[in-house]
Amino acid sequence: MGQSLPAALALQGVANARLLLHQLDYPGAVTAKPIARQAWEVSLKQMDLISSRDNGPGIDTGDILCEGYLCRAALLPARTTEPWDWLATELPWQEPGLRAVLDQPDAGLRSTIEVPADGLCWFGDLNGLTTPGSLPDQPRAVLAGVSLLLVGAAYGPGGIGALVQAELGEAITVAIKPNRVQVIGYGDSLEVLAARYGTTTEALRQVNPELQDLKTITAVKGDSLYLLAGRYGTSTGALRQENSALMQSLPYLVANGDTLANLAGRQQETVSALRLFNPQLARYPASAPLPAGVTIQLPVIGVADALAVGLPLLVPQVEPGDLLSVRGWVLSPPRGVVGLAEL
């Protein structure tokens, strides 16, 4: 048996795609925030085309299910002004065949990508990449959204394949999502993109971590949660979560016949808002009677109430009408999703 190639060379030679994945502080959490980005070079093979009967967590009708393995990975900062930096010729690659690892000095932890993770996939000639990174002019290349569904599989979550055989890295399963990535053109804003693709600015923010940055404003006369949510293209629930002053509550003793739905109606609130103030009711059916005699919390500041003039508030930095950077990119929500449930 001949001498095997070094792991880095053996794995790099079979890569046919590059992924950009967002590493989150708490994967799967509603309020998870990106703490890093990871660029992966991978070897993928198409396994199945997802039909409506195969829909499930992370996969939608029209997705392409692929399996393969990880060739090499690099850690990138959570935020960047260069949207294509992950497509640079050379990146700070870590150990061949294994996910990149982030050291968190403040927490004394080392962490890496875990499922679920979402991002972008670029299928093209990797030899055509340039430095600095840019979107290569390859007409037959494919730029798509991607969801990482599984890491490890038959080879084990620790990547034991990479330890015993140089040509084998961590096994991965991904769902490729065609037409989910939009390259930004002249005149594009969140409201323009939302109208073009039949969705909302709130839904666009939910699937694009870089659109979730915040800025501070002060409330003026006539401002309410409802008006601010519309002005900044977000939800009243998201505004409350980012501003502790809007999370004031009063105790309420549940009476016979009370439900989340009728309490929300009486309070001129949403069921989602009541669940936000009462996490123990997060999965409680809206029309089911609540246990009489228990105490829950109701918002002090309603969605239509006038806010105190001068109140400092955190709101999305990118407003719906702001022009976006040309030749950048955004992910669009799955087809048919025009809004997401309020937080």
DOGU-83996 format. One record per residue (C-alpha): residue number from 1; residue in one letter; z, x, y. Coordinates in steps of 0.001 Angstrom, whole numbers, plus 500000, padded with zeros to 6 digits. Each point is the difference from the previous one (the first is absolute). Example, Ala and Ser with C-alpha at 12.3 -4.5 7.8 and 13.67 -1.06 7.14 Angstrom:
<node n="1" res="a" up="507800" east="512300" north="495500"/>
<node n="2" res="s" up="499340" east="501370" north="503440"/>
//
This chain:
<node n="1" res="m" up="500000" east="500000" north="500000"/>
<node n="2" res="g" up="498959" east="501428" north="503375"/>
<node n="3" res="q" up="502383" east="500569" north="502864"/>
<node n="4" res="s" up="500502" east="496870" north="502111"/>
<node n="5" res="l" up="499251" east="499921" north="503711"/>
<node n="6" res="p" up="502881" east="500047" north="502505"/>
<node n="7" res="a" up="501325" east="496487" north="500522"/>
<node n="8" res="a" up="498922" east="499789" north="503642"/>
<node n="9" res="l" up="496381" east="500864" north="499232"/>
<node n="10" res="a" up="499771" east="497904" north="496830"/>
<node n="11" res="l" up="501326" east="496883" north="501712"/>
<node n="12" res="q" up="498141" east="500420" north="503279"/>
<node n="13" res="g" up="496654" east="500252" north="498225"/>
<node n="14" res="v" up="500151" east="496465" north="498583"/>
<node n="15" res="a" up="501259" east="498168" north="503117"/>
<node n="16" res="n" up="497587" east="497283" north="501138"/>
<node n="17" res="a" up="502013" east="498230" north="502719"/>
<node n="18" res="r" up="502646" east="500575" north="502640"/>
<node n="19" res="l" up="502783" east="497526" north="500765"/>
<node n="20" res="l" up="502250" east="499529" north="503021"/>
<node n="21" res="l" up="503281" east="498315" north="499062"/>
<node n="22" res="h" up="502960" east="498991" north="502174"/>
<node n="23" res="q" up="503363" east="501235" north="498710"/>
<node n="24" res="l" up="502672" east="497433" north="500920"/>
<node n="25" res="d" up="503751" east="500303" north="500457"/>
<node n="26" res="y" up="500655" east="496994" north="497731"/>
<node n="27" res="p" up="496872" east="499155" north="497937"/>
<node n="28" res="g" up="499450" east="496266" north="499608"/>
<node n="29" res="a" up="502451" east="499035" north="502753"/>
<node n="30" res="v" up="498845" east="497535" north="502678"/>
<node n="31" res="t" up="501147" east="502349" north="502763"/>
<node n="32" res="a" up="498952" east="503275" north="498336"/>
<node n="33" res="k" up="498838" east="502699" north="502446"/>
<node n="34" res="p" up="497705" east="502974" north="499323"/>
<node n="35" res="i" up="501796" east="503344" north="499893"/>
<node n="36" res="a" up="496947" east="502071" north="499000"/>
<node n="37" res="r" up="496401" east="499768" north="498884"/>
<node n="38" res="q" up="498618" east="501572" north="496857"/>
<node n="39" res="a" up="496398" east="501104" north="499429"/>
<node n="40" res="w" up="499003" east="500078" north="496326"/>
<node n="41" res="e" up="496933" east="501361" north="498271"/>
<node n="42" res="v" up="499531" east="497991" north="496825"/>
<node n="43" res="s" up="497685" east="499499" north="497054"/>
<node n="44" res="l" up="499330" east="496268" north="499544"/>
<node n="45" res="k" up="498033" east="497895" north="497533"/>
<node n="46" res="q" up="499193" east="496312" north="500462"/>
<node n="47" res="m" up="501702" east="497822" north="497382"/>
<node n="48" res="d" up="499593" east="496374" north="501108"/>
<node n="49" res="l" up="498901" east="497640" north="502781"/>
<node n="50" res="i" up="502797" east="497611" north="500922"/>
<node n="51" res="s" up="499187" east="496293" north="499742"/>
<node n="52" res="s" up="502033" east="497080" north="501364"/>
<node n="53" res="r" up="501833" east="499595" north="496681"/>
<node n="54" res="d" up="501135" east="503652" north="500133"/>
<node n="55" res="n" up="501632" east="499823" north="503445"/>
<node n="56" res="g" up="503488" east="501414" north="500178"/>
<node n="57" res="p" up="502323" east="502259" north="502038"/>
<node n="58" res="g" up="497863" east="502533" north="501828"/>
<node n="59" res="i" up="496660" east="498728" north="498666"/>
<node n="60" res="d" up="497640" east="497353" north="501364"/>
<node n="61" res="t" up="496721" east="498411" north="498967"/>
<node n="62" res="g" up="497175" east="502525" north="500440"/>
<node n="63" res="d" up="502214" east="503084" north="499668"/>
<node n="64" res="i" up="498831" east="502798" north="497710"/>
<node n="65" res="l" up="502657" east="501211" north="497572"/>
<node n="66" res="c" up="499793" east="503749" north="499379"/>
<node n="67" res="e" up="501950" east="502449" north="497865"/>
<node n="68" res="g" up="500119" east="503760" north="500176"/>
<node n="69" res="y" up="502290" east="502808" north="500970"/>
<node n="70" res="l" up="501254" east="501922" north="502980"/>
<node n="71" res="c" up="498422" east="503398" north="500622"/>
<node n="72" res="r" up="501968" east="501177" north="503036"/>
<node n="73" res="a" up="501989" east="498525" north="502886"/>
<node n="74" res="a" up="500923" east="500978" north="503555"/>
<node n="75" res="l" up="502725" east="498727" north="502306"/>
<node n="76" res="l" up="498964" east="498888" north="503518"/>
<node n="77" res="p" up="502081" east="498811" north="502999"/>
<node n="78" res="a" up="500760" east="496276" north="500158"/>
<node n="79" res="r" up="498229" east="499687" north="503362"/>
<node n="80" res="t" up="496786" east="501603" north="501246"/>
<node n="81" res="t" up="497487" east="499725" north="502829"/>
<node n="82" res="e" up="497255" east="501214" north="497624"/>
<node n="83" res="p" up="499037" east="497057" north="497758"/>
<node n="84" res="w" up="497919" east="502138" north="497614"/>
<node n="85" res="d" up="502328" east="502991" north="499621"/>
<node n="86" res="w" up="500419" east="499099" north="496314"/>
<node n="87" res="l" up="496297" east="500752" north="499461"/>
<node n="88" res="a" up="500244" east="503613" north="501232"/>
<node n="89" res="t" up="498534" east="502646" north="497694"/>
<node n="90" res="e" up="503351" east="501671" north="499392"/>
<node n="91" res="l" up="503456" east="498463" north="500080"/>
<node n="92" res="p" up="503496" east="501366" north="499154"/>
<node n="93" res="w" up="499636" east="499297" north="496266"/>
<node n="94" res="q" up="503154" east="500097" north="497893"/>
<node n="95" res="e" up="500273" east="500402" north="496193"/>
<node n="96" res="p" up="496766" east="499124" north="498143"/>
<node n="97" res="g" up="500088" east="496708" north="498121"/>
<node n="98" res="l" up="503220" east="498720" north="501587"/>
<node n="99" res="r" up="500871" east="497762" north="502940"/>
<node n="100" res="a" up="500984" east="501808" north="503201"/>
<node n="101" res="v" up="503725" east="500106" north="500772"/>
<node n="102" res="l" up="501629" east="499376" north="503387"/>
<node n="103" res="d" up="503230" east="501807" north="500890"/>
<node n="104" res="q" up="502258" east="497858" north="502195"/>
<node n="105" res="p" up="502559" east="502400" north="501535"/>
<node n="106" res="d" up="502027" east="497243" north="501688"/>
<node n="107" res="a" up="500512" east="498145" north="496729"/>
<node n="108" res="g" up="499980" east="503028" north="497731"/>
<node n="109" res="l" up="497378" east="498297" north="497826"/>
<node n="110" res="r" up="496634" east="500857" north="498510"/>
<node n="111" res="s" up="497675" east="497037" north="499611"/>
<node n="112" res="t" up="496421" east="499193" north="499108"/>
<node n="113" res="i" up="497528" east="497113" north="499742"/>
<node n="114" res="e" up="501189" east="497055" north="497922"/>
<node n="115" res="v" up="498203" east="496787" north="499154"/>
<node n="116" res="p" up="499116" east="497788" north="501721"/>
<node n="117" res="a" up="498080" east="502164" north="502478"/>
<node n="118" res="d" up="496934" east="499073" north="502024"/>
<node n="119" res="g" up="497403" east="501928" north="501913"/>
<node n="120" res="l" up="496362" east="501134" north="499984"/>
<node n="121" res="c" up="497582" east="501381" north="497426"/>
<node n="122" res="w" up="496898" east="502084" north="500718"/>
<node n="123" res="f" up="497440" east="500491" north="497218"/>
<node n="124" res="g" up="497501" east="502653" north="500963"/>
<node n="125" res="d" up="499015" east="503633" north="499626"/>
<node n="126" res="l" up="503252" east="501860" north="500603"/>
<node n="127" res="n" up="497982" east="503154" north="500656"/>
<node n="128" res="g" up="498647" east="498273" north="503107"/>
<node n="129" res="l" up="503380" east="499773" north="501721"/>
<node n="130" res="t" up="500498" east="501941" north="503229"/>
<node n="131" res="t" up="502786" east="501458" north="502121"/>
<node n="132" res="p" up="501301" east="498384" north="502121"/>
<node n="133" res="g" up="499880" east="496830" north="497971"/>
<node n="134" res="s" up="497416" east="497356" north="500856"/>
<node n="135" res="l" up="498226" east="497120" north="498301"/>
<node n="136" res="p" up="497135" east="501822" north="498204"/>
<node n="137" res="d" up="496435" east="498813" north="500535"/>
<node n="138" res="q" up="499345" east="499115" north="496369"/>
<node n="139" res="p" up="498158" east="496649" north="499814"/>
<node n="140" res="r" up="500772" east="499496" north="496310"/>
<node n="141" res="a" up="503709" east="500790" north="500331"/>
<node n="142" res="v" up="502484" east="497129" north="499675"/>
<node n="143" res="l" up="502932" east="499426" north="502365"/>
<node n="144" res="a" up="502386" east="497331" north="498725"/>
<node n="145" res="g" up="503599" east="498878" north="499992"/>
<node n="146" res="v" up="502135" east="500956" north="496998"/>
<node n="147" res="s" up="503271" east="498932" north="498376"/>
<node n="148" res="l" up="501865" east="502394" north="497731"/>
<node n="149" res="l" up="501158" east="497868" north="497054"/>
<node n="150" res="l" up="501381" east="502512" north="497498"/>
<node n="151" res="v" up="500886" east="503685" north="499783"/>
<node n="152" res="g" up="500775" east="501713" north="496730"/>
<node n="153" res="a" up="498879" east="497579" north="497267"/>
<node n="154" res="a" up="499414" east="501750" north="496697"/>
<node n="155" res="y" up="500735" east="503428" north="501452"/>
<node n="156" res="g" up="503463" east="499183" north="501281"/>
<node n="157" res="p" up="501222" east="499592" north="503587"/>
<node n="158" res="g" up="500844" east="503695" north="500219"/>
<node n="159" res="g" up="496396" east="501014" north="499483"/>
<node n="160" res="i" up="500628" east="501682" north="496659"/>
<node n="161" res="g" up="496244" east="500214" north="499492"/>
<node n="162" res="a" up="499798" east="502537" north="502806"/>
<node n="163" res="l" up="502726" east="502061" north="498317"/>
<node n="164" res="v" up="498312" east="500298" north="496615"/>
<node n="165" res="q" up="496283" east="499924" north="500847"/>
<node n="166" res="a" up="498451" east="501450" north="503152"/>
<node n="167" res="e" up="497187" east="497431" north="500102"/>
<node n="168" res="l" up="502351" east="497012" north="500089"/>
<node n="169" res="g" up="502047" east="498677" north="502928"/>
<node n="170" res="e" up="502150" east="496906" north="500521"/>
<node n="171" res="a" up="498240" east="496871" north="498750"/>
<node n="172" res="i" up="499314" east="497368" north="502658"/>
<node n="173" res="t" up="498708" east="496437" north="500141"/>
<node n="174" res="v" up="498596" east="498721" north="503302"/>
<node n="175" res="a" up="498270" east="496889" north="501334"/>
<node n="176" res="i" up="497061" east="500817" north="502255"/>
<node n="177" res="k" up="499523" east="497334" north="502689"/>
<node n="178" res="p" up="496429" east="499909" north="501355"/>
<node n="179" res="n" up="499444" east="498936" north="503628"/>
<node n="180" res="r" up="503682" east="500313" north="500894"/>
<node n="181" res="v" up="499494" east="502986" north="502349"/>
<node n="182" res="q" up="498408" east="499402" north="503390"/>
<node n="183" res="v" up="498757" east="502915" north="502105"/>
<node n="184" res="i" up="500844" east="499249" north="503636"/>
<node n="185" res="g" up="497062" east="499592" north="502393"/>
<node n="186" res="y" up="499646" east="499772" north="503783"/>
<node n="187" res="g" up="501804" east="496975" north="501428"/>
<node n="188" res="d" up="502128" east="499395" north="496907"/>
<node n="189" res="s" up="503574" east="498808" north="500476"/>
<node n="190" res="l" up="502486" east="498313" north="497685"/>
<node n="191" res="e" up="499005" east="496543" north="501240"/>
<node n="192" res="v" up="496284" east="500804" north="499611"/>
<node n="193" res="l" up="500509" east="501286" north="496450"/>
<node n="194" res="a" up="502215" east="497029" north="499096"/>
<node n="195" res="a" up="497323" east="497537" north="501160"/>
<node n="196" res="r" up="497194" east="501952" north="498296"/>
<node n="197" res="y" up="501708" east="500132" north="496598"/>
<node n="198" res="g" up="501750" east="496639" north="500077"/>
<node n="199" res="t" up="503588" east="501228" north="500149"/>
<node n="200" res="t" up="502785" east="500481" north="502587"/>
<node n="201" res="t" up="501320" east="502933" north="502001"/>
<node n="202" res="e" up="503323" east="499583" north="498185"/>
<node n="203" res="a" up="498297" east="500364" north="496614"/>
<node n="204" res="l" up="498136" east="503093" north="501229"/>
<node n="205" res="r" up="503286" east="501584" north="501058"/>
<node n="206" res="q" up="501572" east="499242" north="496630"/>
<node n="207" res="v" up="497410" east="502051" north="498084"/>
<node n="208" res="n" up="499615" east="502834" north="502556"/>
<node n="209" res="p" up="503215" east="502013" north="500495"/>
<node n="210" res="e" up="498537" east="501857" north="502995"/>
<node n="211" res="l" up="499770" east="496665" north="501858"/>
<node n="212" res="q" up="503741" east="499375" north="499633"/>
<node n="213" res="d" up="501195" east="502477" north="502646"/>
<node n="214" res="l" up="502157" east="498439" north="502716"/>
<node n="215" res="k" up="500565" east="500227" north="503744"/>
<node n="216" res="t" up="502738" east="498646" north="502284"/>
<node n="217" res="i" up="499449" east="497194" north="502522"/>
<node n="218" res="t" up="502356" east="497831" north="502049"/>
<node n="219" res="a" up="499877" east="496220" north="499788"/>
<node n="220" res="v" up="498800" east="498147" north="503093"/>
<node n="221" res="k" up="500580" east="496423" north="501100"/>
<node n="222" res="g" up="498521" east="497519" north="497516"/>
<node n="223" res="d" up="499860" east="502404" north="497057"/>
<node n="224" res="s" up="500971" east="498628" north="496598"/>
<node n="225" res="l" up="499717" east="501323" north="496470"/>
<node n="226" res="y" up="497032" east="497716" north="499405"/>
<node n="227" res="l" up="498143" east="501163" north="503117"/>
<node n="228" res="l" up="500687" east="503703" north="499348"/>
<node n="229" res="a" up="498835" east="499717" north="496392"/>
<node n="230" res="g" up="496701" east="498534" north="501207"/>
<node n="231" res="r" up="499595" east="502513" north="502807"/>
<node n="232" res="y" up="500556" east="503036" north="497785"/>
<node n="233" res="g" up="498330" east="498714" north="496842"/>
<node n="234" res="t" up="503055" east="499989" north="497774"/>
<node n="235" res="s" up="502495" east="497488" north="498572"/>
<node n="236" res="t" up="503297" east="498686" north="501333"/>
<node n="237" res="g" up="501656" east="501278" north="496835"/>
<node n="238" res="a" up="498677" east="503525" north="500535"/>
<node n="239" res="l" up="501259" east="499959" north="503605"/>
<node n="240" res="r" up="503449" east="498932" north="498836"/>
<node n="241" res="q" up="500176" east="502718" north="497379"/>
<node n="242" res="e" up="499185" east="502701" north="502552"/>
<node n="243" res="n" up="502442" east="498666" north="502643"/>
<node n="244" res="s" up="503648" east="499527" north="499073"/>
<node n="245" res="a" up="500575" east="497948" north="503177"/>
<node n="246" res="l" up="497764" east="497291" north="498499"/>
<node n="247" res="m" up="502005" east="499874" north="496766"/>
<node n="248" res="q" up="503071" east="498281" north="501459"/>
<node n="249" res="s" up="501187" east="497126" north="497831"/>
<node n="250" res="l" up="502638" east="497293" north="499671"/>
<node n="251" res="p" up="501620" east="498753" north="496778"/>
<node n="252" res="y" up="499006" east="496570" north="498709"/>
<node n="253" res="l" up="501722" east="498008" north="497253"/>
<node n="254" res="v" up="497383" east="498503" north="497702"/>
<node n="255" res="a" up="500243" east="496204" north="499650"/>
<node n="256" res="n" up="498825" east="497776" north="497149"/>
<node n="257" res="g" up="496195" east="499727" north="499970"/>
<node n="258" res="d" up="499339" east="503068" north="502127"/>
<node n="259" res="t" up="496955" east="502029" north="498988"/>
<node n="260" res="l" up="498397" east="503067" north="501556"/>
<node n="261" res="a" up="497061" east="497828" north="501003"/>
<node n="262" res="n" up="501959" east="497324" north="501838"/>
<node n="263" res="l" up="502334" east="502537" north="501627"/>
<node n="264" res="a" up="496961" east="501921" north="501238"/>
<node n="265" res="g" up="498584" east="496776" north="501432"/>
<node n="266" res="r" up="503220" east="499144" north="501812"/>
<node n="267" res="q" up="500314" east="503549" north="501357"/>
<node n="268" res="q" up="496320" east="500177" north="500978"/>
<node n="269" res="e" up="499813" east="503095" north="497824"/>
<node n="270" res="t" up="498081" east="501103" north="496925"/>
<node n="271" res="v" up="501317" east="500131" north="496457"/>
<node n="272" res="s" up="499161" east="503716" north="500034"/>
<node n="273" res="a" up="502320" east="500487" north="502995"/>
<node n="274" res="l" up="502909" east="498292" north="498217"/>
<node n="275" res="r" up="499429" east="502223" north="496978"/>
<node n="276" res="l" up="499981" east="503037" north="502293"/>
<node n="277" res="f" up="503457" east="499044" north="501324"/>
<node n="278" res="n" up="501194" east="499134" north="496479"/>
<node n="279" res="p" up="498697" east="502587" north="497517"/>
<node n="280" res="q" up="501844" east="498256" north="497169"/>
<node n="281" res="l" up="497560" east="497099" north="500448"/>
<node n="282" res="a" up="496886" east="502193" north="499941"/>
<node n="283" res="r" up="498648" east="498361" north="496841"/>
<node n="284" res="y" up="501634" east="496592" north="500435"/>
<node n="285" res="p" up="497436" east="497157" north="499887"/>
<node n="286" res="a" up="499409" east="498559" north="503473"/>
<node n="287" res="s" up="500366" east="496370" north="498877"/>
<node n="288" res="a" up="502901" east="500489" north="497561"/>
<node n="289" res="p" up="503423" east="498684" north="501149"/>
<node n="290" res="l" up="502313" east="502809" north="501073"/>
<node n="291" res="p" up="503512" east="500144" north="498502"/>
<node n="292" res="a" up="502196" east="497827" north="502223"/>
<node n="293" res="g" up="503014" east="501721" north="501519"/>
<node n="294" res="v" up="498595" east="503527" north="500122"/>
<node n="295" res="t" up="499619" east="501839" north="503304"/>
<node n="296" res="i" up="496661" east="501344" north="501154"/>
<node n="297" res="q" up="498830" east="501600" north="503237"/>
<node n="298" res="l" up="497692" east="498289" north="502507"/>
<node n="299" res="p" up="498162" east="501831" north="502831"/>
<node n="300" res="v" up="501537" east="499852" north="503470"/>
<node n="301" res="i" up="496659" east="500754" north="501672"/>
<node n="302" res="g" up="497260" east="497613" north="498909"/>
<node n="303" res="v" up="496318" east="500905" north="499943"/>
<node n="304" res="a" up="499319" east="497854" north="503096"/>
<node n="305" res="d" up="503188" east="500883" north="501937"/>
<node n="306" res="a" up="499602" east="501877" north="503291"/>
<node n="307" res="l" up="501094" east="503622" north="499613"/>
<node n="308" res="a" up="502315" east="501679" north="502500"/>
<node n="309" res="v" up="498003" east="501594" north="502829"/>
<node n="310" res="g" up="500172" east="503794" north="499716"/>
<node n="311" res="l" up="500880" east="500005" north="496279"/>
<node n="312" res="p" up="498555" east="503229" north="498473"/>
<node n="313" res="l" up="497906" east="499285" north="496923"/>
<node n="314" res="l" up="497947" east="501975" north="497495"/>
<node n="315" res="v" up="496469" east="498631" north="499531"/>
<node n="316" res="p" up="496829" east="501374" north="498332"/>
<node n="317" res="q" up="498520" east="502908" north="501939"/>
<node n="318" res="v" up="496380" east="499009" north="499297"/>
<node n="319" res="e" up="499337" east="496619" north="501589"/>
<node n="320" res="p" up="497390" east="497585" north="498597"/>
<node n="321" res="g" up="497502" east="500688" north="502825"/>
<node n="322" res="d" up="500409" east="503812" north="500132"/>
<node n="323" res="l" up="496837" east="501906" north="499100"/>
<node n="324" res="l" up="500415" east="502008" north="496799"/>
<node n="325" res="s" up="498846" east="503589" north="499521"/>
<node n="326" res="v" up="496295" east="500042" north="499152"/>
<node n="327" res="r" up="499176" east="501506" north="496576"/>
<node n="328" res="g" up="503531" east="499457" north="498784"/>
<node n="329" res="w" up="500691" east="497491" north="497235"/>
<node n="330" res="v" up="502152" east="497005" north="499125"/>
<node n="331" res="l" up="500679" east="498192" north="496754"/>
<node n="332" res="s" up="499298" east="496274" north="499949"/>
<node n="333" res="p" up="502167" east="497570" north="497980"/>
<node n="334" res="p" up="498628" east="498454" north="496784"/>
<node n="335" res="r" up="497305" east="497379" north="500523"/>
<node n="336" res="g" up="501387" east="496577" north="500850"/>
<node n="337" res="v" up="503260" east="501365" north="501438"/>
<node n="338" res="v" up="500153" east="498776" north="503603"/>
<node n="339" res="g" up="503717" east="500517" north="500529"/>
<node n="340" res="l" up="503075" east="501211" north="498214"/>
<node n="341" res="a" up="503315" east="498213" north="499640"/>
<node n="342" res="e" up="502344" east="500746" north="502874"/>
<node n="343" res="l" up="502617" east="502566" north="499167"/>
//
